[in-house]
Amino acid sequence: MAAKLDIKLFFALFSVALFWGTTFLAIRIGVETISPLLVTGLRNVVAGAILLVYLIYARKLEKMDWPRLRRNMIIAVMMIVLANGLTTFAEKYISSGLAALISTLSPLSVLLINLSLGNEKPSLKIVSGILLGISGMYLIYQNNISDLFNPEYRLGIGAILFAVLMWATGTVYTKRSSAHPGNIIVNLCCQMLFAGILMVIMQLVVDPVDAWQNWSQRSFLAVIYLAIFGSVIGYASYTYALSRLPSTRVSVITYINVVVALLLGWLILDEEVTLRIIIAAALIIGGVVVANLQKREMINQEEEPVPDVIE
């Protein structure tokens, strides 16, 4: 039984590391002709529908009481509507590689939140990691201060930074919620359908006509890809990993995303990858790794892994 759990966990971490790196490229392609609200909304409606069909077929649907439903709605707003939605919105104005690079600050944000909650203790490694991450961000903008005078660029940067904060907050909250019993897939289905339908309704209110016109085939296919690999596989894997490991250890896996995103952005979208960006990525990733190289007893201060509920 233990070997089976290890295989599931390995696949979950592998999916988070690889597939989420590709989603930055898919988002960039999706928002070329489809509004960010619809890209995020439709991918989650499709993903939620896929999970719902599976749950009905496998006869694993569960009734939800109000506390459990409320937890899933809160997670959906933080992780999908705000974090994922704002990341998608940001990629209208900044490159997929830059979005991925800034997103690597998420593990440090998780760490800071855990420090404030007493889940972790401050140490020289944590301080060093944070300073490395800040140095990387400084290097990115050292010669690009003038770009911040561009309202659209500034809007994109602000959106992705707030998305990072919401993702980190949602990660910590999801980890705490994972102690509650219930099938993870049922929770994910609820979160995706709630967030997806909410965002589609928001699009209908904001712009009921123009957003549904002039879709390109590649943007549509990007949304389908995001639904399957970003939401069903990626998000489900991330949530499952959170149920097995402390949030800081899971979030650090996402640093691999930036390498995948930068490479694909360069290969497919001809996005510029300079030596400065490579050094900045190395500093940020190094900071994340150093900050999370905690002693085992410090890591174990978070909740113990909950029993396997995916089956």
C-alpha positions in Angstrom: 0.0 0.0 0.0 2.8 2.4 0.9 4.5 1.9 -2.5 1.2 2.7 -4.2 1.0 6.0 -2.3 4.6 6.9 -3.2 3.8 6.4 -6.9 0.8 8.7 -6.6 2.8 11.3 -4.8 5.6 11.1 -7.3 3.2 11.5 -10.2 1.5 14.5 -8.5 4.8 16.3 -7.9 6.0 15.5 -11.5 2.8 16.9 -12.9 3.0 20.1 -10.9 6.7 20.6 -11.9 6.2 19.9 -15.6 2.6 20.7 -16.7 2.2 23.9 -14.8 5.3 25.2 -16.6 3.5 24.7 -19.9 0.4 26.5 -18.8 2.1 29.9 -18.9 2.6 29.4 -22.6 -1.0 28.1 -23.1 -2.4 31.1 -21.2 -0.4 33.5 -23.4 -1.8 31.8 -26.5 -5.3 31.7 -25.1 -5.5 35.4 -24.3 -4.5 36.3 -27.8 -8.1 36.2 -29.0 -10.1 35.2 -25.9 -10.7 37.4 -22.8 -8.8 36.5 -19.6 -12.1 36.0 -17.8 -13.3 33.4 -20.3 -10.0 31.7 -20.6 -10.0 31.0 -16.8 -13.7 30.5 -16.6 -14.1 28.1 -19.5 -11.1 26.0 -18.6 -12.5 25.4 -15.1 -16.1 24.8 -16.4 -14.7 22.1 -18.7 -12.4 20.7 -16.1 -15.1 20.6 -13.5 -17.5 18.9 -16.0 -14.8 16.2 -16.7 -14.5 15.5 -12.9 -18.3 15.5 -12.5 -18.7 12.9 -15.2 -16.0 10.8 -13.6 -17.6 11.1 -10.1 -21.0 10.1 -11.5 -19.6 7.2 -13.4 -17.6 6.0 -10.4 -20.5 6.6 -8.1 -18.3 8.7 -5.8 -20.4 11.8 -5.5 -20.8 13.0 -1.9 -23.2 15.3 -0.2 -21.6 18.5 1.2 -22.6 20.2 4.4 -22.3 24.0 4.6 -18.9 24.2 6.3 -17.3 22.0 3.6 -19.1 23.8 0.8 -17.9 27.1 2.3 -14.3 26.0 2.5 -14.4 24.9 -1.1 -15.9 28.3 -2.2 -13.2 30.2 -0.3 -10.4 28.1 -1.9 -12.0 28.6 -5.3 -12.1 32.3 -5.0 -8.5 32.5 -3.7 -6.8 29.9 -5.9 -8.8 30.1 -9.1 -10.8 33.3 -9.4 -8.0 35.6 -8.0 -4.7 33.7 -8.3 -5.3 31.9 -11.6 -7.6 34.6 -13.0 -5.2 37.5 -12.3 -2.3 35.5 -13.7 -4.2 35.0 -16.9 -5.1 38.7 -17.0 -1.5 39.7 -16.4 -0.4 37.7 -19.5 -2.3 40.1 -21.7 0.4 42.6 -20.9 3.6 40.8 -20.0 5.4 37.8 -21.4 4.7 34.2 -20.3 8.3 33.9 -19.2 8.2 37.0 -17.0 4.9 35.8 -15.5 6.4 32.4 -14.7 9.5 34.1 -13.2 7.5 36.4 -10.9 5.3 33.4 -9.9 8.4 31.7 -8.4 8.0 34.1 -5.6 5.0 32.1 -4.5 7.0 29.6 -2.4 8.7 32.4 -0.5 5.3 34.0 0.1 4.0 30.6 1.5 7.1 30.5 3.7 6.4 34.1 5.0 2.8 33.3 5.7 3.8 30.1 7.6 6.3 32.1 9.6 3.6 34.6 10.6 1.3 31.8 11.6 4.0 30.1 13.6 4.1 27.0 11.3 7.8 27.6 10.7 10.5 29.3 12.7 12.8 32.1 11.3 16.4 31.0 10.5 19.4 32.3 8.7 18.5 30.1 5.7 15.1 31.6 5.4 16.5 35.2 5.6 19.2 34.3 3.0 16.6 32.8 0.7 14.3 35.8 0.9 17.2 38.2 0.2 18.3 36.1 -2.8 14.7 36.2 -4.2 14.5 40.0 -3.7 17.9 40.3 -5.4 16.6 38.4 -8.4 13.5 40.7 -8.7 15.7 43.7 -8.4 17.9 42.4 -11.2 14.9 42.1 -13.4 13.8 45.7 -13.0 17.2 47.3 -12.6 17.3 48.6 -16.2 13.6 48.4 -16.8 12.3 51.0 -14.5 11.0 53.0 -17.5 8.7 50.1 -18.4 6.7 50.7 -15.2 5.6 54.0 -16.7 3.7 52.0 -19.3 0.2 51.7 -17.7 -0.5 48.3 -19.3 2.9 46.8 -18.3 2.4 48.2 -14.7 -1.1 46.7 -14.7 0.2 43.3 -15.7 3.0 43.4 -13.0 0.6 44.4 -10.3 -1.9 41.7 -11.3 0.7 38.9 -11.2 2.1 40.1 -7.9 -1.3 40.1 -6.3 -2.0 36.7 -7.9 1.2 35.3 -6.2 -0.1 36.6 -2.8 -3.5 35.0 -3.3 -2.0 31.7 -4.4 0.3 31.6 -1.4 -2.6 32.4 0.9 -4.8 29.9 -0.8 -2.1 27.2 -0.5 -1.7 27.7 3.2 -5.5 27.7 3.7 -5.9 24.6 1.5 -3.2 22.8 3.5 -5.2 23.5 6.7 -8.4 22.4 5.1 -6.9 19.1 3.9 -7.2 17.9 7.5 -11.0 17.7 7.0 -12.4 14.4 5.6 -13.8 14.1 2.1 -12.9 13.0 -1.4 -10.4 15.4 -2.9 -11.9 15.0 -6.4 -15.3 16.0 -5.1 -13.8 19.1 -3.6 -11.9 20.0 -6.8 -15.0 19.5 -8.9 -16.9 21.9 -6.6 -14.2 24.5 -6.7 -13.7 24.4 -10.5 -17.4 24.5 -11.3 -18.1 27.3 -8.8 -15.1 29.4 -10.0 -15.7 28.7 -13.7 -19.4 29.5 -13.7 -18.8 32.6 -11.6 -16.2 33.9 -14.0 -18.3 33.2 -17.1 -21.2 35.1 -15.5 -18.7 38.0 -14.7 -17.7 38.0 -18.4 -21.4 38.2 -19.4 -21.9 41.2 -17.1 -18.7 43.0 -18.2 -18.8 42.3 -21.9 -21.6 40.0 -23.2 -20.9 40.3 -26.9 -17.3 41.2 -28.0 -15.6 38.5 -25.8 -17.3 35.7 -27.8 -16.2 36.8 -31.2 -13.0 36.3 -33.3 -11.7 33.3 -31.4 -8.7 31.7 -33.1 -8.4 27.9 -33.3 -5.1 27.9 -31.4 -6.6 30.1 -28.6 -9.5 27.7 -28.3 -7.2 24.6 -28.2 -5.1 26.4 -25.6 -8.2 26.6 -23.3 -8.8 22.9 -23.8 -5.2 22.2 -23.0 -5.4 24.3 -19.8 -8.6 22.5 -18.8 -7.0 19.1 -19.0 -3.4 19.6 -18.1 -3.6 22.8 -16.1 -6.8 22.1 -14.1 -7.7 18.4 -14.1 -4.1 17.1 -13.9 -2.1 20.0 -12.6 -4.4 21.5 -10.0 -5.6 18.1 -8.8 -2.0 17.0 -8.4 -1.1 20.1 -6.4 -4.1 19.7 -4.1 -3.3 16.0 -3.6 0.4 16.8 -2.9 -0.7 19.3 -0.3 -2.7 16.5 1.5 0.5 14.5 1.7 3.2 17.0 2.4 3.7 20.4 4.2 2.8 23.4 2.0 6.4 24.8 1.9 7.7 21.5 0.5 5.0 21.3 -2.1 5.3 24.9 -3.2 9.0 24.7 -3.8 8.4 22.2 -6.6 6.9 25.0 -8.6 10.3 26.6 -9.2 10.8 24.2 -12.0 7.9 25.9 -13.8 9.9 28.9 -14.6 12.5 26.9 -16.5 9.9 25.2 -18.6 8.0 28.4 -19.2 11.1 30.4 -20.2 12.2 27.6 -22.6 8.8 27.2 -24.3 8.3 31.0 -24.5 11.6 31.3 -26.3 11.0 28.4 -28.6 7.4 29.0 -29.6 6.6 32.7 -29.0 10.1 34.1 -29.6 10.1 35.7 -26.2 13.5 37.2 -25.3 15.6 35.3 -22.7 18.6 37.5 -21.8 21.6 36.7 -19.6 20.1 39.1 -17.0 16.8 37.0 -16.9 18.8 33.8 -16.6 20.8 35.2 -13.6 17.6 36.6 -12.1 15.9 33.2 -12.4 18.9 31.5 -10.8 18.8 34.0 -7.9 15.1 33.5 -7.3 15.2 29.8 -7.6 18.2 29.6 -5.4 16.4 31.7 -2.8 13.4 29.4 -2.9 15.6 26.3 -2.5 17.8 27.8 0.3 14.8 29.1 2.2 13.1 25.7 2.1 16.2 23.6 3.1 14.8 23.3 6.7 15.6 20.8 9.3 13.2 17.9 9.2 11.8 18.6 12.6 11.0 22.2 11.6 9.2 21.0 8.5 7.1 18.6 10.5 5.6 21.4 12.5 2.8 21.5 9.9 -0.1 19.1 10.1 0.6 15.4 9.5 -0.4 14.1 6.1 -4.1 13.1 5.9 -5.2 9.6 4.7 -5.4 8.9 1.0 -8.9 10.0 -0.2 -8.5 9.9 -3.9 -8.5 6.2 -4.5 
